[in-house]
Each structure stands twice: as C-alpha cells, then as structure tokens.
Amino acid sequence: MERIKLLDVARGLAIIGTLGTNIWVFGSSHHTVEVDEVEISNIGSYISHFTDFLTNGKFLGLLTIMFGIGMQLKYTSFQNRELPWFRLYLWSMILLYIDGLLHFIFVFEFDVLMSYSLTGILVAFIIQRSERIMKICMFCAGAIHVLYQVWQGFISVIMSSKLVSMLFPNNPYANISTERDLAEQALIRYDNQLLEISGFTWWEQVVYRMEHFWVLRSEAIMILPMNVFLFLLGVFLVRKGLLKMDERGIRLQKRLLWIGFGIGIPINALSLFNVHFVAFDRYVFAPILSLGYLGLVFLIARHHKFVKTQQYISNVGKMALTCYITQNIVSSFLFYNWGLGLSKHYNPLLIYASWLGISLFMIGFSTLWLQKYKQGPVETIWRKLGNIPVNRYKQKLT
C-alpha cells in the first residue's frame, strides 16, 4: 500500500471517529435541558462507557498527530523545492483559521480548525529550529498541558470534598461522589453555558456563537499546549522513519501499537473505576491510546487486511476537510430544532444509528466524488487559494 494511502486511511478513521464523540453533543443537546426529568443512566451504562472509552478524545488525538505528520511532509516538500517555508505556510494557516471561524459561526461551536491553525503557526516556526530546541518546546508544551489538567483535577477533588461541600453547599462540585454525579453536574453546567442553542433558530445560533465567542472557544484555547505537543510528536514520528516500510519503520510502528494499547488501554480504564480520573480521560490519557490506533492502521496495512474497507476510509481521508464540515452540517440538521429536531427524542440507539448513517453517507459521498474529481470541493478551493503566494513567489524568481 502506498504511503499516502496509509495517511489517508488514518485521517479518514480520525474523521469518522471524531464524529463518534461529536454526535453525542448533537444528539443529547435537548436531553440535557431537562436533566431532572430525563434519566441520565445511559451515561453509566456499559455500552455508553465502552463507546466513550473508544472515542472520547482518542480520535481527536489521532487527528492532531496526523496534522503534525502532514506538516512535516509539507515542510520537506518546501525544502526540496527551495520555497520559503514560514511565510508561505503562514498563509495556509490563515486560510485554515478563516475556514474554522466560518465553521464555528455558522455550523458548530466546537470547531477544532481554529485551534489547529494557531497551533500550526507556532509549530511552523518551531519546526525550523534544531532538534534539541524542538524537543524542549515539545516537552514544555506537554508539561504545561498536563500540569493544567492536574490543577483542574485537584480543584475538582478539593471542591467536592465533604468539608467544602458543607461550607459552600451551592458550589457546582458539591456532593459529587460518583462518576454519574460528575457527569450529571457537568451536563447541567454545560447546558447553562451552551446547549440552550439547540432550541434556537439557525440564525439565533449564529448570533449566540458570536456573542459568546470566548466562552465557546475556551476549549480550543485550552488544548493549544496539547496540540503543540502532538503536532511535534507527528513531526518526530516522520523524521524517525514511521512512514517507511523498512525494518526501522516497522519497528517504530510496532512500538506505537504496544505503547498505545499496552499503556493506553489500562490508563484510559482508570476513569471507569475512579471518578476523579474522568478529568484526565479526554485530554491526558486519550492521546496515548491514539498512538495505538495509528499503529493498528499500519499493522492492518502491512498484512493487507480489509483492503476494500481501507479504500473506502481513505476516500474520507482524502476529503477530510470536506467530510469534517459536512458531518457537522448533517448532524446539526438532524438534531437541532431548526432541522429535524431529533434531540428532543433522546435515544442512545438513535444516536448510534445516526453516527453509522452519517459515516456511511460520508464514505459513499467521498467515493462517488473522487471517481470524477481528484479532490473534495473544500480541498479544491483550499488548494487554489493556498497556491496563490507560491505562484507569486515563483513569478518573482522568473
């Protein structure tokens, strides 16, 4: 299998897997409005736990690593063509930011593209430095992110203690003793801040997102250090030979598999046994399991398994930007009140079925589109706009 197809498979898997998390934001939005009236026991059910274990943050981590891998490949291409790296790549990140901003305003308040664009600008500068400087930046970013998450977890432990609960009975962490309590309280706070927009008209949602820009963008800002770490991890994986099917590359691929699953599975399972580990599930433990998913993609490719399935998923990966935006547009229409309003009929089976249906739709759409065109529609526009400064630079040289 060609190297580029492997990356498309991993990228397509990340897009479909990310929907597996986001679909619950859409599908349970109206459900959280009536927390007292509707049973949230499904959050504690085995099937919900299993789904959360497989998807929550894991495919976001995979997508972030893939972005770093793509950046390194582009950096190498620019060097080979003797093009000025930072100036031209900065234009690409500006385009990505604009794309993410439009996506955030008009489609989905949890857009990740804006965060990726800011991360890309930082890493595009760092990637030109020595390997030693890159490693320092990478581990500093990782340390900042982990320390912040530990601090947040520490605050939740202190605030949920019996003494603080007695002194401040109205604090949002009071009386939290189980994962169910934590999840329910999180949904209540989440509803008060965000999910009331599920009942808005489409234009009211647009206005709400603009009026509450910084509140809704808090997660995108918070994950910047994690993104820097994972971007640079992707850069180093390419430089260490991950994409080469030689002895060195295969050894690294196997290492990802063993680290990702050998460490990632048990450490991600901690949140199933202790409520206070839930705070680390999405942003600290999940990226470790993401490495296992990446290693699994290489394992399946090396042994030529599920070749047809790989081809279909790779089509989604080739149109990753188009499919990412499309899946959120379709989900909004299905679940928000300005569309079909299915979130009013909260049902986990309906949410799972919607994820499967949208995933199959993206596979079918991308497969049919690529039979006639080389790129997705958003990718085509992106490439034309992105090539403007490159073409101007070449014209100056001639």
C-alpha positions as CSV (number, residue, x, y, z in Angstrom):
1,M,0.0,0.0,0.0
2,E,1.3,3.4,-0.9
3,R,2.4,5.7,1.9
4,I,0.0,8.4,1.1
5,K,-2.9,5.9,1.2
6,L,-1.9,4.9,4.7
7,L,-2.1,8.5,5.8
8,D,-5.5,8.9,4.2
9,V,-6.8,5.8,6.0
10,A,-5.6,7.1,9.3
11,R,-7.0,10.6,8.6
12,G,-10.3,9.1,7.4
13,L,-10.5,7.0,10.6
14,A,-9.9,10.1,12.7
15,I,-12.7,12.0,11.0
16,I,-15.2,9.2,11.4
17,G,-14.1,8.6,15.0
18,T,-14.3,12.3,15.9
19,L,-18.0,12.2,14.7
20,G,-18.4,9.3,17.2
21,T,-17.8,11.9,20.0
22,N,-19.4,14.9,18.5
23,I,-22.6,13.1,17.6
24,W,-23.4,12.9,21.4
25,V,-23.1,16.7,21.6
26,F,-25.8,17.0,18.9
27,G,-27.9,14.0,20.0
28,S,-28.1,14.8,23.7
29,S,-28.4,18.6,23.5
30,H,-32.1,18.8,24.2
31,H,-31.8,15.9,26.6
32,T,-29.6,18.0,28.9
33,V,-32.1,20.8,29.1
34,E,-34.3,18.6,31.1
35,V,-31.8,16.8,33.4
36,D,-34.3,16.5,36.2
37,E,-36.9,15.0,34.0
38,V,-35.0,12.6,31.9
39,E,-32.9,9.7,33.2
40,I,-29.2,10.1,32.5
41,S,-28.5,6.5,33.4
42,N,-27.4,5.7,29.9
43,I,-24.2,7.7,30.7
44,G,-23.4,5.0,33.2
45,S,-24.4,2.1,31.1
46,Y,-21.9,-0.4,29.8
47,I,-22.4,0.4,26.2
48,S,-22.0,4.1,26.7
49,H,-18.9,3.6,28.8
50,F,-17.5,1.4,26.0
51,T,-18.2,3.9,23.3
52,D,-16.8,6.7,25.4
53,F,-13.7,4.6,26.1
54,L,-13.1,4.1,22.3
55,T,-13.8,7.5,21.1
56,N,-13.7,10.3,23.6
57,G,-10.6,12.3,22.8
58,K,-8.9,9.3,21.1
59,F,-9.7,10.3,17.5
60,L,-9.1,14.0,18.3
61,G,-5.6,13.0,19.4
62,L,-5.2,10.9,16.2
63,L,-6.3,13.7,14.0
64,T,-3.9,16.1,15.8
65,I,-1.0,13.8,15.3
66,M,-1.9,13.4,11.7
67,F,-1.8,17.1,11.3
68,G,1.8,17.1,12.6
69,I,2.7,14.3,10.2
70,G,1.2,16.3,7.3
71,M,3.1,19.4,8.3
72,Q,6.5,17.6,8.3
73,L,5.8,16.2,4.8
74,K,4.9,19.6,3.6
75,Y,8.0,21.1,5.2
76,T,10.1,18.6,3.4
77,S,8.4,19.4,0.1
78,F,9.0,23.1,0.6
79,Q,12.7,22.4,1.3
80,N,13.1,20.2,-1.7
81,R,11.5,22.9,-3.9
82,E,13.6,25.7,-2.2
83,L,10.4,27.6,-1.2
84,P,10.4,29.9,1.9
85,W,8.7,27.8,4.5
86,F,7.2,30.0,7.2
87,R,5.9,32.8,5.0
88,L,4.1,30.5,2.7
89,Y,2.8,28.1,5.3
90,L,1.6,31.0,7.4
91,W,-0.8,31.8,4.6
92,S,-2.2,28.3,4.7
93,M,-2.8,28.6,8.5
94,I,-4.6,32.0,7.9
95,L,-6.9,30.2,5.4
96,L,-7.4,27.4,8.0
97,Y,-8.3,29.9,10.7
98,I,-10.8,31.7,8.4
99,D,-12.3,28.3,7.5
100,G,-12.5,27.3,11.2
101,L,-14.0,30.7,12.1
102,L,-16.8,30.3,9.5
103,H,-17.4,26.8,10.6
104,F,-17.6,27.9,14.2
105,I,-20.0,30.7,13.5
106,F,-22.3,29.1,11.0
107,V,-22.1,25.3,11.9
108,F,-20.6,24.0,15.1
109,E,-19.4,25.7,18.3
110,F,-16.8,23.0,19.0
111,D,-14.8,23.6,15.8
112,V,-11.2,22.4,16.1
113,L,-9.8,24.0,12.9
114,M,-9.2,27.4,14.6
115,S,-7.2,25.8,17.3
116,Y,-5.2,23.8,14.7
117,S,-4.4,27.0,12.7
118,L,-3.0,28.8,15.8
119,T,-1.0,25.6,16.7
120,G,0.2,25.3,13.1
121,I,1.6,28.9,13.2
122,L,3.6,28.1,16.4
123,V,4.9,24.7,15.2
124,A,5.7,26.1,11.7
125,F,8.2,28.4,13.5
126,I,9.5,25.7,15.9
127,I,10.0,23.1,13.1
128,Q,12.8,25.2,11.6
129,R,14.8,25.1,14.8
130,S,17.3,22.4,15.8
131,E,16.0,19.1,17.0
132,R,17.1,19.9,20.6
133,I,15.0,23.1,20.6
134,M,12.1,21.2,19.1
135,K,12.3,18.6,21.9
136,I,12.4,21.3,24.6
137,C,9.4,23.1,23.1
138,M,7.5,19.7,22.7
139,F,8.1,18.6,26.3
140,C,7.4,22.1,27.8
141,A,4.1,22.2,25.9
142,G,3.3,18.7,27.2
143,A,4.2,19.6,30.8
144,I,2.1,22.8,30.7
145,H,-0.9,20.9,29.4
146,V,-0.6,18.1,32.0
147,L,0.0,20.5,34.9
148,Y,-3.0,22.4,33.9
149,Q,-5.2,19.3,33.8
150,V,-3.8,18.1,37.1
151,W,-4.6,21.5,38.6
152,Q,-8.1,21.3,37.3
153,G,-8.5,17.8,38.7
154,F,-7.1,19.0,42.1
155,I,-9.6,21.8,42.2
156,S,-12.5,19.3,41.5
157,V,-11.3,17.0,44.2
158,I,-11.0,19.8,46.8
159,M,-14.3,21.4,45.8
160,S,-16.1,18.0,46.0
161,S,-14.7,17.3,49.5
162,K,-17.2,17.0,52.3
163,L,-15.8,20.0,54.2
164,V,-16.0,22.4,51.2
165,S,-19.5,21.0,50.3
166,M,-20.6,21.8,53.9
167,L,-19.2,25.3,53.8
168,F,-20.3,26.0,50.2
169,P,-23.3,23.8,49.5
170,N,-24.1,25.6,46.3
171,N,-20.8,25.1,44.6
172,P,-21.1,23.1,41.3
173,Y,-18.9,20.3,42.7
174,A,-20.8,19.8,45.9
175,N,-22.0,16.2,46.7
176,I,-20.1,14.7,43.8
177,S,-19.2,11.2,44.9
178,T,-19.6,9.0,41.8
179,E,-18.9,9.3,38.1
180,R,-22.7,9.6,37.5
181,D,-22.7,12.7,39.8
182,L,-19.8,14.2,38.0
183,A,-21.3,13.5,34.5
184,E,-24.7,14.9,35.5
185,Q,-23.2,18.0,37.1
186,A,-21.1,18.6,34.0
187,L,-24.1,18.4,31.8
188,I,-26.0,20.9,33.9
189,R,-23.2,23.4,33.7
190,Y,-22.8,22.6,30.0
191,D,-26.5,23.3,29.5
192,N,-26.4,26.6,31.3
193,Q,-23.5,27.8,29.1
194,L,-24.1,26.3,25.7
195,L,-26.7,23.8,24.8
196,E,-29.7,26.1,25.1
197,I,-28.8,26.9,21.5
198,S,-30.3,23.6,20.4
199,G,-33.7,25.2,20.6
200,F,-32.7,28.3,18.7
201,T,-33.4,29.0,15.0
202,W,-30.3,28.7,12.9
203,W,-29.7,32.5,12.8
204,E,-30.2,32.7,16.6
205,Q,-27.5,30.1,17.0
206,V,-25.2,32.2,14.8
207,V,-25.8,35.3,16.9
208,Y,-25.3,33.3,20.1
209,R,-22.0,32.0,19.0
210,M,-20.7,35.4,18.1
211,E,-22.0,36.9,21.4
212,H,-20.4,34.1,23.5
213,F,-17.3,33.7,21.4
214,W,-14.7,33.5,24.2
215,V,-16.8,31.1,26.3
216,L,-17.4,28.8,23.4
217,R,-13.8,29.0,22.3
218,S,-12.4,28.2,25.8
219,E,-11.7,24.6,24.9
220,A,-9.9,25.5,21.7
221,I,-7.6,27.7,23.6
222,M,-7.1,25.3,26.5
223,I,-5.9,22.5,24.2
224,L,-3.2,24.6,22.4
225,P,-0.3,23.2,24.5
226,M,-1.6,19.6,23.9
227,N,-1.8,20.4,20.2
228,V,1.7,21.7,20.1
229,F,2.9,18.5,21.8
230,L,1.0,16.2,19.4
231,F,1.9,18.2,16.3
232,L,5.6,17.9,17.2
233,L,5.2,14.3,18.0
234,G,3.8,13.8,14.5
235,V,6.8,15.6,13.1
236,F,9.3,13.5,15.0
237,L,7.5,10.3,14.0
238,V,8.0,11.1,10.4
239,R,11.7,12.1,10.9
240,K,12.3,8.8,12.8
241,G,11.0,6.8,9.8
242,L,7.5,5.9,10.7
243,L,6.3,6.1,7.1
244,K,9.0,3.8,5.7
245,M,8.2,0.2,5.3
246,D,11.7,-0.9,6.2
247,E,13.0,-2.6,9.4
248,R,13.3,0.7,11.2
249,G,9.9,2.0,10.2
250,I,8.1,-1.3,11.1
251,R,9.8,-1.4,14.5
252,L,8.5,2.1,15.2
253,Q,5.1,1.2,14.0
254,K,5.0,-1.8,16.3
255,R,6.3,0.3,19.2
256,L,3.3,2.7,18.7
257,L,1.0,-0.3,18.8
258,W,2.4,-1.7,22.1
259,I,2.6,1.7,23.8
260,G,-0.8,2.8,22.6
261,F,-2.6,-0.4,23.6
262,G,-0.3,-1.7,26.3
263,I,-0.3,1.6,28.3
264,G,-3.3,3.4,26.7
265,I,-5.9,0.8,27.4
266,P,-5.3,0.3,31.2
267,I,-4.6,4.0,31.8
268,N,-7.8,5.1,30.0
269,A,-9.7,2.4,32.0
270,L,-8.8,4.3,35.2
271,S,-11.8,6.6,34.8
272,L,-14.1,3.6,34.9
273,F,-13.0,2.9,38.5
274,N,-12.4,6.3,40.0
275,V,-14.5,9.4,39.3
276,H,-11.6,11.8,39.7
277,F,-9.7,10.3,36.7
278,V,-12.6,11.4,34.5
279,A,-11.0,14.8,34.4
280,F,-7.9,13.4,32.6
281,D,-9.7,11.0,30.3
282,R,-10.1,13.2,27.2
283,Y,-7.1,15.4,27.4
284,V,-4.3,13.4,29.1
285,F,-5.0,9.7,28.7
286,A,-6.7,9.7,25.3
287,P,-3.7,10.7,23.1
288,I,-1.8,7.6,24.4
289,L,-4.5,5.3,23.0
290,S,-4.4,7.4,19.8
291,L,-0.9,6.1,19.2
292,G,-2.3,2.5,19.3
293,Y,-4.9,3.4,16.7
294,L,-2.2,4.8,14.5
295,G,-0.1,1.6,15.0
296,L,-3.1,-0.5,14.2
297,V,-3.6,1.2,10.9
298,F,0.0,0.3,9.9
299,L,-0.5,-3.3,11.2
300,I,-3.6,-3.8,9.1
301,A,-1.9,-2.3,6.0
302,R,1.2,-4.4,6.4
303,H,-0.8,-7.6,6.5
304,H,-3.2,-6.4,3.6
305,K,-6.3,-6.9,5.7
306,F,-9.7,-5.3,5.0
307,V,-8.3,-3.8,1.8
308,K,-11.7,-2.7,0.5
309,T,-12.6,-1.1,3.8
310,Q,-9.3,0.7,3.9
311,Q,-10.0,2.1,0.4
312,Y,-13.4,3.5,1.5
313,I,-12.0,5.0,4.7
314,S,-9.1,6.5,2.7
315,N,-11.6,8.3,0.5
316,V,-12.9,10.1,3.6
317,G,-9.3,10.9,4.5
318,K,-8.6,12.4,1.1
319,M,-11.6,14.7,1.6
320,A,-11.0,15.1,5.3
321,L,-11.8,18.8,5.5
322,T,-14.9,18.5,3.3
323,C,-16.2,15.5,5.4
324,Y,-15.4,17.1,8.7
325,I,-17.6,20.1,7.8
326,T,-20.2,18.0,6.1
327,Q,-20.7,15.7,9.0
328,N,-21.3,18.6,11.4
329,I,-23.8,20.2,9.0
330,V,-25.7,17.0,8.6
331,S,-25.7,16.4,12.4
332,S,-26.9,19.9,13.0
333,F,-29.8,19.4,10.6
334,L,-30.7,16.1,12.2
335,F,-30.7,17.1,15.8
336,Y,-31.2,20.8,16.2
337,N,-34.7,22.3,16.3
338,W,-34.2,24.3,13.1
339,G,-33.8,21.0,11.4
340,L,-35.5,17.7,12.2
341,G,-35.0,18.2,16.0
342,L,-34.2,14.6,16.8
343,S,-32.5,15.6,20.0
344,K,-36.0,16.1,21.5
345,H,-36.4,12.3,21.2
346,Y,-33.2,11.4,23.1
347,N,-32.3,7.8,22.5
348,P,-28.8,6.3,22.5
349,L,-29.8,3.9,19.8
350,L,-30.9,6.8,17.6
351,I,-27.6,8.5,18.2
352,Y,-25.6,5.4,17.4
353,A,-27.7,4.9,14.2
354,S,-27.1,8.5,13.2
355,W,-23.4,8.1,13.6
356,L,-23.4,5.0,11.4
357,G,-25.7,6.6,8.9
358,I,-23.6,9.8,8.6
359,S,-20.4,7.8,8.4
360,L,-21.8,5.6,5.6
361,F,-23.0,8.8,3.8
362,M,-19.5,10.3,4.0
363,I,-18.0,7.1,2.7
364,G,-20.5,7.0,-0.2
365,F,-20.2,10.7,-1.0
366,S,-16.4,10.8,-0.9
367,T,-16.2,7.6,-3.0
368,L,-18.5,8.9,-5.7
369,W,-17.0,12.4,-5.7
370,L,-13.4,11.0,-6.1
371,Q,-14.5,8.9,-9.1
372,K,-14.9,12.2,-11.0
373,Y,-12.6,14.7,-9.2
374,K,-9.2,14.4,-7.7
375,Q,-10.0,16.3,-4.5
376,G,-13.0,17.2,-2.4
377,P,-14.8,20.6,-3.1
378,V,-13.4,22.3,0.0
379,E,-9.9,20.9,-0.7
380,T,-10.1,22.2,-4.3
381,I,-10.9,25.7,-3.1
382,W,-8.2,25.4,-0.4
383,R,-5.6,24.4,-2.9
384,K,-6.3,27.2,-5.3
385,L,-6.2,29.8,-2.6
386,G,-3.2,28.2,-0.9
387,N,-1.2,28.2,-4.1
388,I,-1.6,32.0,-4.7
389,P,1.5,33.1,-2.7
390,V,3.5,30.1,-4.1
391,N,2.7,31.1,-7.6
392,R,3.6,34.7,-6.9
393,Y,6.9,33.7,-5.4
394,K,7.8,31.6,-8.4
395,Q,6.8,34.5,-10.7
396,K,9.2,36.8,-8.9
397,L,12.0,34.3,-9.4
398,T,11.4,34.3,-13.1
